Amino acid sequence: MQRISSSHIPSEISMLVKWLQEKRKVNIRINTLKTNEDEVLNELRRNKIKYKKFQPIKNCYIIEDTKEKVIEKLSIYEDGKIYFQNISSQVPVTFLWAKENETILDVTAAPGSKTSQIAAYMDNTWKLVANEIDQIRFERLSYNINHLWCKNVELINSDARRLWNLYKEESFDRILADLPCSAEGRIFLKNHKSFWYWSEKNILKHAKLQKQILSSIIPLLKSWWEIVYSTCTIAPEENEGIVTWLQENFNLKIVPIEMEYKYIKKWIIGFWDINYHPNCKHTLRCLPSEETEGFYIAKLRKK
């Protein structure tokens, strides 16, 4: 609570306390590699499942008052025409802005949510490299990529800190760095499994890992091209702290991003005795809510 009170205003604190104790609504993404919105929405209506479109993101829907296990029985789920993907997971790809003939790297890709979203946006054209270090998670990534009909993906089972051994400098036009984090944005206080690992030591451990990965992959990005950095945590050390470190140690310029959503909040200027780079005001921070997990996103261009 002391950490939260140090970085949030009273109204945000009460909201955080509330939504860390509440189950979130189911979010889905329509997989346009296999279907279209009309087919999916007709199927939901036939089964009397209420939904609403999340306007800022293509093919993103919030399911009202229906559990995942009910959705899993539908043919559109079994056939890979829809995919469970929280809004917080879908947002980073919307700011990647991949275009024709570009080469994209998804740094830590399992289970394949964002990789398959990128593939759908690219309509299975151009080149997409998806990396995952953990063997079990890599197998899950491979399964999802095949199940969702992602045809343009090269799968790599490697330590992200060693990708420079596999690719030359400036090999990629765009990089998605949705990196391992302390996952504070996913905490559900009524489920001990969602936060048993939490500690300030774990936050600092992940911040260190994030810096190691970013140091390795930034040379792989072409000059004047872009990297999207994101986490599913609300810990400033892994968000504004990392972006400040990037500004101070690499020739990167923050690209301003915006999204109209009621739970988007202003950047954290400082945390305890640390002041963050003023350009962090151009990044996105979202509080956990009934609709989404907490998340943070920054977009940077290599000079």
Stockholm file with secondary structure:
# STOCKHOLM 1.0

chainA/1-303         MQRISSSHIPSEISMLVKWLQEKRKVNIRINTLKTNEDEVLNELRRNKIKYKKFQPIKNCYIIEDTKEKVIEKLSIYEDGKIYFQNISSQVPVTFLWAKENETILDVTAAPGSKTSQIAAYMDNTWKLVANEIDQIRFERLSYNINHLWCKNVELINSDARRLWNLYKEESFDRILADLPCSAEGRIFLKNHKSFWYWSEKNILKHAKLQKQILSSIIPLLKSWWEIVYSTCTIAPEENEGIVTWLQENFNLKIVPIEMEYKYIKKWIIGFWDINYHPNCKHTLRCLPSEETEGFYIAKLRKK
#=GR chainA/1-303 SS CHHHHHHSCHHHHHHHHHHTSSCCCEEEEECTTTCCHHHHHHHHHHTTCEEEECTTSTTEEEEESCCHHHHTTSHHHHTTSEEECCHHHHHHHHTTCCCTTCEEEESSCTTCHHHHHHHHHTTTCSEEEEECCSHHHHHHHHHHHHHTTCCSEEEECSCGGGGGGTSCTTCEEEEEEECCCCCGGGCCTTCGGGTTTCCHHHHHHHHHHHHHHHHHHGGGEEEEEEEEEEESCCCGGGTHHHHHHHHHHSSEEECCCCCCCTTEECCCCEETTEECCGGGGGSEEECCCSSCCCEEEEEEEEC
#=GC SS_cons         CHHHHHHSCHHHHHHHHHHTSSCCCEEEEECTTTCCHHHHHHHHHHTTCEEEECTTSTTEEEEESCCHHHHTTSHHHHTTSEEECCHHHHHHHHTTCCCTTCEEEESSCTTCHHHHHHHHHTTTCSEEEEECCSHHHHHHHHHHHHHTTCCSEEEECSCGGGGGGTSCTTCEEEEEEECCCCCGGGCCTTCGGGTTTCCHHHHHHHHHHHHHHHHHHGGGEEEEEEEEEEESCCCGGGTHHHHHHHHHHSSEEECCCCCCCTTEECCCCEETTEECCGGGGGSEEECCCSSCCCEEEEEEEEC
//
